[in-house]
Every structure is written in structure tokens, then in C-alpha cells.
Amino acid sequence: MSKMETQQELDYNRIAAAIRFFKENYKSQPKLEDVAAHIHLSPFHFQRMFQNWAGVTPKQFLQYLTAEYAKTMLKTTRASLFDVAFEAGLSGTSRLHDLLVKVEGMTPGEYKNGGALLKINYSFADSPFGKLLVASTSKGICHMAFVDGEEQQALEALRAHLPNAQYLQMVDRVQQNALFVFSQDWSRLDEIKLHLKGTDFQIRIWETLLKVPTGGFTTYGDLAAHAGYTGASRATGTAVGHNPVAFLIPCHRVIKSNGEIGQYHWGSTRKNAIIGWEAARQTNG
């Protein structure tokens, strides 16, 4: 397939380059002109493009990526909003999708013999953070991953999980509905259902992740405790790393206890971009 980038991918790649520059040069507090020059844009063009993408200025965005901001959000979200995200009826648009995502584990019969009885539709889609591969069964989204290389390679990674399922490249309503979260067009968004292959422990961790509100953070230790597995930080980290659904299951909201952003299955720069993007919408919402 063609590797030609869409305008959205081009813009994200420029934003990602700016974020990397910010993170590498944070202590010197780079000026707008310095960052713009690094990505070969005029300061005016860079500022306008960044605000169109994030909704805030580059300087404001950088504040969301600092450890001090993360520490503050840990204190204000892990004990209050985290615990009551579902029960309190939070209805702000920036948190709405957290209340709409429901997880159903695949039955042993569904993934027996490599998923021979499953029919999986898949498609490639643009997002604010690069291209996505999205796959669904009749019961819900079963896979969502960012694509940084060739599409065929991403498809092969999907097939490796359920090698004997029937795969058809087509866009269906389940996929379209899930992708509405990026535009935050809540009027068009029905309940999002996920249909996932995982152990009981993994699914419990993924379900608990859905309770971390948009713009908030948690740590591996807190996540384990809220899931009912106090002390299982390492196993929780492994479960987070095996999350098969990018963004919808918000593993990007798990950070280190010292406020550092940490690593991410789809790249630390992308994690920073998502965190800042969500924080901007939380602030503006």
C-alpha cells in the first residue's frame, strides 16, 4: 500500500518532533522561535498549527508534560475522581467516553484453535496521533494499534493474536463509533464495546484503567490496588503492556510515582502527545 502521508499524519509528525525537542531541552526553556526552527516552520505557522492541533499554546502544552503537573494530577485524581469515576455520574464532555467503554472478555471457545470461529473486520484510520489499525468482531473492538511502519506489518501483528480467524478489510459501525472519540462528537457516540482476549487478571486491570478520568493519572501500584491486587505492581505493569486497544483503554494515563511520564507501548513521544492533548481538552472543557 502507499506510504504517502495524510495531512493529519504530517501535522502529527511535526508536533511529535516539537514535543521531543521540548522534552530534550526543557531545562533551558526553549523559546517558540527555537522550536519552530527545529521543525523548519516559521514561529507564526508553528504557533497556529500547534494551537489548531492541541487547543493551547506550545508553552501551555509543555506545562502539562512536566513532572510537577503530573504529581498534582496524581494527588487530585487517584483518590477522588479515580474511585468514583463511574459511580459519581461525571458528565463533562472531556470525560464522557470513560463512562461509555465496556469490556467483554472472549470466551475460551471464541479463541480456541486460534480464533477459528471468529470473523474480524479491520480498517486503517487517521487519528490526531498518527495512523491506526482498528479491528472488530460482532461484539466489539478487539484491537486498536498505532501504525508507525508498513500497514502489512501491523496487520501481521494483529493476525498473530488470532491466526485462524477470518479477516476482512472493511469499515463497520463498531469501528466508526469507536473513532468518534477523537473528534469528541458525543452526539454521535453510542456505547463503545470491547471484545478482548485476555486472562481474568488482565481484563480486570484493563477495566480498572477505564476509571482513570481524562486528564488524570495513576501509578502501577495504585492501579493494582484499585483492581483488588494490592502489591502486584509488576504483574499490573505487564498487563498494561499487553493492552490490545490503544487510547480507548487509557494505558497512557499510567505514570511513575515520581511524576515522570515513563514508557509506552506505542512510543514515549506519542504518550506525551496524548497526555498533553487530553489535558488541554480537560482545561478547555
N, C-alpha and C positions, 0 to 999 in steps of 0.2 A: 504494500500500500504506500501511497505517497507520504513522505515525511514533511511535506510543506506545512509550516506552522500557521495556525489561525491568528488573527489579530489579538484575540484574548490570550493565546499562548505567548505571543511576542511580548505583550504588556506584562504578563506574569513573570516571564524570564527576566525582564528589565527590573521589575520590582524585587525579584529574588536576588539579583545582583546588588541592588541597593541595600537590601537587608543584610546580606553578607558583609558589605562594606561597613555598614553601621556597627555590626557586631564585632568586627575585627578592629575597628577604630573608635570604639565607644569612649575610651578614656580620654581621647583628645577632643571629644565633642565636635565632630566634623561639621562644617558649615554646609548649607544647602548647595552652594556652588561646587564644593568638593565632591559631593556625592553625584551631582548632575554630571560633572566632568568625567567621573569614573565610569558612568554608563553611557557616555557620549550623547548627552542631551543638554539643551540649554536649561538654565535654572528655572525659567518660566515654564517650559514644556514639562520638565520633570515634576515640578510642584503641581501643575494641573493634572498630569497623568496620575500621580500618586493620590491626589485627593479624589479623583474620579474612581479610583480603584478601592481605596481604603475608607474614604469619607472623612479623613482627618489629614492634617499636615504631616510631613515626614517627621518633624520634631515631636509632635504629639504621639505618633505611632511608635517612635523609639522609646518613649516613656513606658509604653505598655510591655516592652520587651526586657525591661530591667528587672533585676532580682528584687529590688525594693517593692516595685509594683506587685510582683508575684507573691511576695511574702504577705503584703496587705490583703490580697485577694484570698490567699490561703486562710488567713485568720477570719475573714468575713464570710467565706462560703463553705468551708469544710464542716463547721459546727452548726450553722443555721440553715442556709439555703440548701446545702447538700442533704441534710437529714430530712427536710420537708419538701423537697422539690416537687414530688408528685402529690403529696397529701395537702399542701397548702393552697393548691389551685392557682399557682403562678400563671398569669395570663399575658404578661408583656410579650410583644411580638418577638423580641430578641431571644426569648426563652421558650417560645411556644413549641418548637419542634422537639424539644426534650420530652414534652408530655405526650407526644404522638407516636413515638417509636416503640414498637412492641416486638419482643423476641420470641420465636418459637424454635425449639431445638428439633433437628431432624430425628426421626425415629431410626432405630437400627436397620429396619427394613429399607428405609429410603437411601441409606448409603452402603447397604450390603452389596457386595460384588462391585465395588467401585461406583455405586450410584446407577446401576444398570437400568433401574426403573424410573429415573428422573429425567425430565425434559427441561433443559435450561436455555433460556433466551439470553443473548448478550448483545451489547452495543457499546460503541465508543462515544463519549460526550465531552464537551468542553466544560470547565469549571473555572472559578477565579484563581485556582491554584494549579492549573495545568489539566492535561487530558486525563480522563477517567475511563476505565473499563468497568461497566456495570452489568451484572448478571442476575437473573431472577428465575425462580420456579413459579408454579401456580400459586404458591403460598406466600411468596415474598422475595425480597432481595437476599441473595445468598452470597454475593461477592461484590465488593466495590474497591478498586485499587487505582492509585495514580500511575500513569504510564509515562515513564521517562525515556524509554528506549523504543524499540520497534513494537508495533501493535501485535505482531505474531508472537513475539516473545512473551508479552503479557498474557495473551490467550493461552499459550502453552502452560504458563504458571497456573492459570485457572483450571485447565484440564487436569493438571497433576493432582488436584484435590479430589476430583471425582472423575477418574479417567474413562469410565464406561457409560457415563450419562450421554444423552442425546443433546447435542449443541446446535442451536440455530441462531444465526446473526439476524436479529430483528429487535426493534424498539417496541416495548409493550407498555401498558398503562402503569404497571408496577414500577418500572424504571422511571418513567416520566414523572410520576408522583414523587418519588424519592429525590429527583433532581431539582424539584421546586424549592428545596431548602436553600439552594444557593442564591436564588433570586428573592427569597423570603416573600414570595407571593402567597401569603397564608390563606387567602380566599380560595385558592385552587388546590390547597394541600389537604388531602384526606389523611387518615391514619396510615403511617408507614409501617409495614410489617417486614420483619426479617426472618428468614428461614435458614438456620445456621447449623452446620455440622460442628460439634464440639462436645467435650466432656461436660458433665454436670457442673464441675468446678469452673471451667472456662465460661460457660453460659451464665453462671451466677455472677462472675466478675464482670462480664460484658453488660449484664442487666444493671448492675450497680453503677457502672460507668455512665449509664444514661441519666442518672440522677445528679450528675455534676452539672450545674447550670451553665449556660452560655456565658462566657466571660469569667468563669470561675476556674479553680484549680483543685486538685487533690494530690496526695502523695501515695506511693505504693503501700505504705503502712496503713494509712487511713482508709484507702480503698479496700484493703484486705479486711480491716476491722469492720467496716460498714457492710461488707459482704458476708460477715459471720465467720471469718477465718483469721482472727487476731494472731499476729506473729508470722503469717505466711506471706511476707513481703516478696520473697524471692519467687515463690510459685506464682504469686499475683503478677509480678513483672513478666514472667514467661507467658502467662495467659494474655496479658495486654499486648505482648509482642506478636501473639498469634491471632490477634483481632483480624477477621477476614473482611471487615466492612469499614473502609476509611471514612472519616468525618462523621457519618451517622452515629457510629459508636465512637465517642469522642476520646480516644486514647491520647490525643494531643493535649488534653487537659490534665494529664498526669505528669507532674514535675518532681524535681528533687526537693527534699525537705528544707534545703537552704535557699530555695527560690530560684535556683538555676533551671533553665528550661529543659536541658537534657536531650537525649537522643529520640529518634522517631523512625519507625519502620520505613517511612517514605521520605526521609531526609530531614535533618535538623533545620535547614533553611525553610522548608515548607512548613514545619511545625511552628516556627517563629511567625511566618506569614499568616497562618490560620489564627494563632493566638492574638496577634495584633488586629487582624481583620474583625474577629469576634468582639474584642474589647472595644473597638471603635463603634461597632453597632450597639453594643451594650450602653456605651456612653451617650450615643445619639438617640437611642430608642426611648 
